Amino acid sequence: MKRGIYSNTEILNGIKKGDSLVLHFIYDHYYKAVEEMVLKSGETQALAQDIFQEALILIYKKVQNDKFSIEKSSFFTYIYAVCKITLLNHYRSLKNGIIDSNVEIQEYIHTLTEDVEALVREGIKEAIFRKNFAKLPEECKGIIKLSLKGVKTPMIAEELGFASGGYVRKRKTKCMKILIEMIKNDPNSKEVI
């Protein structure tokens, strides 16, 4: 199979066949967002890995049915939703002592409400922002971070050692344009923006 971007069908076929290139693609492109979601909920990296693995196993079982497809969303949206539901089920299991999670997860997937979908979309948007923000030059990161915290332009100039607030405003505009363009070009953003 090719390297690069895969369609939903190519990903599902790759999972079904155990294609290592597709599996590496899934880990490279989707795991980090899931890990951030799990860590943000106060859990460990080990749990994030377990949840991602459980989601892949569940999807693997589903793709054994030739009629299974993902048509209304991207694979990213789907796996993120499965992982979010797996995490929620993990909490339910701890609370109620329920261990048989695969049946419950499959039931949840079929009954995703608009609220859960909205929550998942927000998580995806945040993950896309964070991923692209991390790629910015350090100067841009500093300006945007301080701006988002509500720090006034003259204070940003002083804190980052710039000559004037005018330079900060000009750089902030340029940095934001770069970030917006990166987000627009992110293959995962087309589903949520």
CORTA-V609913 format. One record per residue. RES is the residue in one letter. PSI is psi in whole degrees, 0 to 359 (999 if undefined). D_CENTER is the distance of its C-alpha to the mean C-alpha in whole Angstrom. Layout:
res=RES psi=PSI d_center=D_CENTER
res=RES psi=PSI d_center=D_CENTER
This chain:
res=M psi=159 d_center=24
res=K psi=168 d_center=23
res=R psi=154 d_center=20
res=G psi=218 d_center=18
res=I psi=137 d_center=16
res=Y psi=148 d_center=17
res=S psi=167 d_center=17
res=N psi=315 d_center=16
res=T psi=316 d_center=20
res=E psi=321 d_center=20
res=I psi=313 d_center=17
res=L psi=319 d_center=18
res=N psi=321 d_center=22
res=G psi=320 d_center=21
res=I psi=315 d_center=19
res=K psi=321 d_center=23
res=K psi=352 d_center=25
res=G psi=30 d_center=23
res=D psi=118 d_center=22
res=S psi=327 d_center=21
res=L psi=318 d_center=20
res=V psi=317 d_center=17
res=L psi=320 d_center=16
res=H psi=319 d_center=16
res=F psi=314 d_center=14
res=I psi=313 d_center=12
res=Y psi=315 d_center=11
res=D psi=324 d_center=11
res=H psi=338 d_center=8
res=Y psi=336 d_center=6
res=Y psi=317 d_center=8
res=K psi=318 d_center=7
res=A psi=320 d_center=3
res=V psi=317 d_center=6
res=E psi=315 d_center=8
res=E psi=319 d_center=8
res=M psi=316 d_center=8
res=V psi=316 d_center=11
res=L psi=322 d_center=12
res=K psi=333 d_center=12
res=S psi=6 d_center=14
res=G psi=13 d_center=17
res=E psi=183 d_center=16
res=T psi=165 d_center=17
res=Q psi=325 d_center=15
res=A psi=319 d_center=17
res=L psi=322 d_center=16
res=A psi=317 d_center=12
res=Q psi=317 d_center=14
res=D psi=316 d_center=16
res=I psi=318 d_center=14
res=F psi=317 d_center=12
res=Q psi=315 d_center=15
res=E psi=318 d_center=17
res=A psi=316 d_center=14
res=L psi=322 d_center=15
res=I psi=317 d_center=19
res=L psi=315 d_center=19
res=I psi=320 d_center=17
res=Y psi=316 d_center=20
res=K psi=322 d_center=23
res=K psi=323 d_center=22
res=V psi=349 d_center=22
res=Q psi=338 d_center=25
res=N psi=115 d_center=26
res=D psi=342 d_center=27
res=K psi=349 d_center=26
res=F psi=133 d_center=23
res=S psi=164 d_center=21
res=I psi=108 d_center=17
res=E psi=332 d_center=19
res=K psi=0 d_center=17
res=S psi=177 d_center=14
res=S psi=165 d_center=12
res=F psi=323 d_center=11
res=F psi=311 d_center=7
res=T psi=318 d_center=8
res=Y psi=310 d_center=11
res=I psi=325 d_center=9
res=Y psi=318 d_center=7
res=A psi=317 d_center=10
res=V psi=318 d_center=12
res=C psi=320 d_center=10
res=K psi=316 d_center=11
res=I psi=322 d_center=14
res=T psi=319 d_center=15
res=L psi=314 d_center=14
res=L psi=320 d_center=16
res=N psi=326 d_center=19
res=H psi=315 d_center=19
res=Y psi=319 d_center=20
res=R psi=320 d_center=23
res=S psi=319 d_center=24
res=L psi=321 d_center=25
res=K psi=317 d_center=26
res=N psi=357 d_center=28
res=G psi=22 d_center=29
res=I psi=130 d_center=27
res=I psi=329 d_center=26
res=D psi=84 d_center=26
res=S psi=331 d_center=23
res=N psi=318 d_center=22
res=V psi=315 d_center=24
res=E psi=318 d_center=23
res=I psi=315 d_center=19
res=Q psi=320 d_center=21
res=E psi=318 d_center=23
res=Y psi=318 d_center=20
res=I psi=322 d_center=18
res=H psi=345 d_center=21
res=T psi=32 d_center=21
res=L psi=128 d_center=18
res=T psi=168 d_center=19
res=E psi=326 d_center=18
res=D psi=315 d_center=18
res=V psi=318 d_center=15
res=E psi=319 d_center=13
res=A psi=318 d_center=14
res=L psi=316 d_center=12
res=V psi=315 d_center=9
res=R psi=319 d_center=9
res=E psi=318 d_center=9
res=G psi=321 d_center=7
res=I psi=315 d_center=4
res=K psi=316 d_center=7
res=E psi=318 d_center=7
res=A psi=320 d_center=4
res=I psi=316 d_center=6
res=F psi=310 d_center=9
res=R psi=318 d_center=9
res=K psi=314 d_center=8
res=N psi=325 d_center=11
res=F psi=320 d_center=13
res=A psi=338 d_center=14
res=K psi=349 d_center=15
res=L psi=155 d_center=18
res=P psi=153 d_center=21
res=E psi=321 d_center=22
res=E psi=315 d_center=25
res=C psi=317 d_center=22
res=K psi=314 d_center=20
res=G psi=314 d_center=23
res=I psi=313 d_center=24
res=I psi=317 d_center=21
res=K psi=311 d_center=20
res=L psi=322 d_center=24
res=S psi=317 d_center=24
res=L psi=334 d_center=21
res=K psi=355 d_center=23
res=G psi=14 d_center=26
res=V psi=134 d_center=28
res=K psi=151 d_center=31
res=T psi=313 d_center=31
res=P psi=325 d_center=34
res=M psi=324 d_center=33
res=I psi=315 d_center=30
res=A psi=316 d_center=33
res=E psi=314 d_center=35
res=E psi=323 d_center=32
res=L psi=0 d_center=30
res=G psi=31 d_center=34
res=F psi=156 d_center=34
res=A psi=323 d_center=37
res=S psi=165 d_center=37
res=G psi=330 d_center=34
res=G psi=319 d_center=35
res=Y psi=318 d_center=33
res=V psi=314 d_center=30
res=R psi=316 d_center=30
res=K psi=314 d_center=30
res=R psi=320 d_center=28
res=K psi=315 d_center=25
res=T psi=314 d_center=26
res=K psi=316 d_center=25
res=C psi=318 d_center=22
res=M psi=321 d_center=21
res=K psi=318 d_center=22
res=I psi=313 d_center=20
res=L psi=315 d_center=17
res=I psi=318 d_center=17
res=E psi=319 d_center=18
res=M psi=317 d_center=15
res=I psi=317 d_center=13
res=K psi=324 d_center=15
res=N psi=353 d_center=15
res=D psi=126 d_center=11
res=P psi=335 d_center=12
res=N psi=343 d_center=8
res=S psi=340 d_center=10
res=K psi=334 d_center=13
res=E psi=339 d_center=12
res=V psi=350 d_center=11
res=I psi=999 d_center=13
